[in-house]
Amino acid sequence: MGFRCGIVGLPNIGKSTLFNALTRAGAQAENYPFCTIDPNVGIVEVPDLRLQKIAALINPKSVIPTAIEFVDIAGLVAGASKGEGLGNRFLAHIREVDAIIHVVRAFRDDDITHVAGKVDPLADVATIETELALADLETLERGIERTAKAAKTGDKKILRELECLRQANQALNEGQGFQRLLQDSDVATALMPLCLLSTKPVLYVANVSEQDLAGNEQVAQLREHVQKTDAQLVVVSAAIEQEISELDPDERSSFLDDLGLAESGLDRVIQAGYVLLGLQTFFTAGPKEVRAWTVRIGATAPQAAGEIHTDFERGFIRAETIAYDDFIVNGGEHGAREAGRLRLEGKDYVLSDGDIMHFRFNV
């Protein structure tokens, strides 16, 4: 199962620099609008210290982390929903991702042009959110028109769907968003096929200078805005993160220490993206391979097995399961088994983050 985070924002705010640091993919990053036209895509390992601790007990031939996909989408501008700045093409790219990472400029630099002529994070956020909402309104209006024709048959299910679409259209027109409405399963079901941009979870990344890593006035304004929504906020300096990404692994720790940081901003972005998508990790562990796998929070044991192979889910019998802490404290699978910490779980078992699983199946 692939999970994609789309990196969006106005032109010249550090999106491609952040993407380069995340993926070391060398995406073009220049000081002019629309230098990114087709989206750049990179697969990024999810940092997880637990993986190395499990491997240290087993000494496997290979260690494989789980990963998440990042898509660098070209800068949006006011009027994007009407096609300004190749906007329709860029908005289509956003529809294809599972979550949005909205990079916002929170630094001043006269040498880097701001498309609006001034640094104002809240205005930048409003520009992007307005364009996404306008695009969604067009999509909803087409959906309402199509559903209204189908509802002439009097089908109660279609009539309910039409009611849900009209409620969503009204909420968006009034600037309320969809958070409350999506708690209604009927509304969530009606909106799902439309792939609305405004329903996607959002992580704001405030791009600051090295001097402002602890925050500044612009970050404070952005944080206040984020607290009013279900979004998250991470503060990074994209330029510094790119420097860190170019260092040898052995040098990164001392560089972070010099900056007074426990971990890189990129690690926090990746981890926040993981949380934003409602994901968790389980592990498989053996002498050949220790590996991390990604599933959605709430996944059952057969669904987790299906991440490894569809046959595992189809023929699922049971899962031998050890909690991560029990695995470490007891020195691995043998010790956990001896201590009675290995459990046999069936089809209804809902995974906990960090579970170490061995699946039994028959096809």
NORGI-V99684 format. One record per residue. PHI is phi in whole degrees, -180 to 180 (none if undefined). NEAR is the number of other ideal C-beta (glycine too) atoms within 8 Angstrom. Layout:
BEGIN
phi:near
PHI:NEAR
PHI:NEAR
END
This chain:
BEGIN
phi:near
none:5
-96:4
-122:11
-122:12
-109:17
-95:15
-93:13
-125:12
156:14
-69:14
-63:12
63:13
-116:13
106:12
-61:14
-69:13
-64:12
-63:17
-62:15
-59:14
-68:13
-64:14
-113:12
51:8
-91:8
69:5
-62:12
-64:7
-137:7
-126:5
-92:6
-156:8
-64:9
64:10
-70:10
-104:14
-110:7
-79:5
-68:10
-86:12
-125:8
-141:12
-97:9
-122:11
-66:7
-88:14
-64:9
-155:9
-63:6
-62:11
-60:12
-69:8
-69:9
-66:15
-62:12
-64:7
-84:10
-109:11
56:6
-77:12
-71:5
-145:7
-127:10
-124:7
-77:11
-83:11
-145:9
-137:16
-101:12
-114:17
-121:14
-88:14
-98:14
-57:14
-61:15
-91:15
-135:13
-58:7
94:10
-59:15
-66:12
-104:7
102:8
-64:8
60:13
61:9
-58:15
-59:9
-67:8
-70:14
-63:15
-62:8
-66:13
-67:14
-61:8
-86:8
-100:13
-89:8
-150:15
-113:13
-104:14
-98:12
-84:15
-124:14
-75:14
-131:14
-137:11
-109:5
-157:6
-65:4
-84:4
-114:7
-65:6
-102:11
-61:10
-96:9
87:4
-156:6
-90:9
-148:8
-54:14
-67:9
-67:9
-64:14
-61:13
-62:8
-61:13
-65:13
-63:9
-65:9
-66:15
-66:13
-66:12
-64:10
-63:12
-69:13
-62:11
-63:9
-63:11
-65:14
-62:9
-67:8
-65:10
-64:12
-61:8
-67:8
-72:12
-62:9
-65:7
-68:9
-75:12
-64:6
-73:6
86:6
-61:8
-63:6
-64:6
-70:11
-62:10
-66:10
-61:13
-62:12
-61:8
-64:15
-64:14
-68:9
-63:10
-65:15
-63:12
-65:8
-61:12
-69:15
-63:7
-92:6
72:6
-90:7
77:9
-109:14
-53:8
-69:8
-63:11
-68:10
-71:6
-85:8
-62:5
-65:9
-66:13
-58:10
-67:9
-67:11
-84:14
-53:7
-66:4
-82:9
50:7
-66:12
-68:13
-75:11
-91:7
-77:11
-64:11
-126:12
-117:17
-88:14
-117:14
-85:14
-91:14
-120:15
-80:9
-58:9
-68:4
-110:12
-61:12
-80:3
117:9
-151:8
-61:5
-65:13
-64:14
-61:9
-64:10
-67:16
-62:10
-63:8
-65:10
-64:11
-65:6
-86:5
-125:9
-94:4
-82:9
-126:10
-137:11
-128:12
-103:11
-140:16
-112:13
-59:12
-64:10
-67:12
-63:16
-69:11
-60:9
-62:13
-65:11
-90:6
-82:9
-66:5
-51:5
-68:5
-89:8
-66:11
-60:7
-67:7
-63:11
-65:12
-60:8
-62:6
-88:9
75:4
-112:9
-80:3
-151:7
-72:10
-63:12
-65:13
-58:9
-68:11
-64:15
-63:13
-64:10
-68:11
-63:14
-63:11
-66:9
-58:12
-82:13
70:8
-107:12
-145:12
-118:14
-124:14
-126:16
-117:12
-143:12
-160:8
-64:6
-81:6
-159:10
-111:14
-141:11
-98:13
-128:12
-109:14
-139:14
-74:8
-60:8
99:5
-67:10
-90:10
-58:18
-62:10
-66:10
-65:16
-60:15
-66:11
-67:9
-82:9
-163:7
-61:6
-63:8
-63:13
-75:11
-63:9
-105:9
-55:14
-110:6
-162:10
-126:15
-80:12
-128:14
-130:13
-65:11
-55:12
-60:7
-66:11
-63:16
-72:10
-61:6
-97:11
73:7
116:9
-64:10
-61:7
-65:9
-67:13
-64:9
-63:7
-86:8
73:5
-100:11
-91:10
-114:7
-102:8
-113:9
-100:8
-66:7
-90:6
-67:10
-99:8
-62:13
-107:7
-59:8
94:12
-55:12
-107:15
-119:14
-132:8
-95:13
-104:9
-150:11
-149:5
-130:5
END
